[in-house]
């Protein structure tokens, strides 16, 4: 199994072909997130989808790697 290392927002992220990445959307400050897309072993594709989402009017988005001790890789709120 290969291990890949990429940098995102100044943090080094190590992952394998089996690592799951989740892109989640939510609404409101106290609203929960819902997973809209998931990517297995492809951080670049997850970041591409995450960056393509335009948040506005009370929406929020986040990029997760659930297998990590700190699973939230990126978050943006409007």
N, C-alpha and C positions, 0 to 999 in steps of 0.2 A: 504494500500500500504506500503510495507516494504522499509526502507531506509538502504542502505549499505554504509559502510565507509571503504575504502582501502587506502593504501599509495603507491604512485608512485613517484619515484625520490625525496623522502623527502617531498612530498606534500600530504596532506590528501584530498581525493576525495570522496564526498558524492554523491550518485546516487540512483535511484530507478529502478524498473523493467521496467519502460517506457523510461528510458534515452537512447538516441542513441549515439553510439560511431562510429566514422568514421576513417578508415585507408586510407590515401591518398598518391599517388605517383606523382612525377613531374620530369621534366627533365630541366636542365639548371638553371642558376642563376636567370633568369627573367621569366622562364616558369611557367605556372600555374599548380596547383595541380588538380588531378582528383581522385574522390572517387572510390576505387577499392573494398572495403569491408565495410559493415556496420553491427553493432551488437547492438541489443536492449537488454539493461539491463545486459550485460555481459562484465564488464571491463577486467576480466581475459582472456577471449577469444580474445578480441581486442588487448590486450598487447601481447598475444601469437603470433597472426598473425603479428603484428608490428615488434616484435623481430625476426621473421622468414624471414623478407625481407632483402636481402643483397643489400645495395646501393653501386654503383660504376659507374665509367664512366660518371659523371655529373648528376646522379640521386639524388633525395632527397625523404624523406618520413616524414609523420607526423601523429600523433594520435590526434584526435579532440573529444571534447564533446561540440557540438554546443549550448547546453542549458546553458552553464556556462558563466559568465562574461568574463573570460579569457579562451577561448575555446581550445587553443593549450596545450595539456598535455605533448607531447614529439615531438621533431623534430631532424632529422639527415640529414646532407648533406655530399656528398662526395667531 
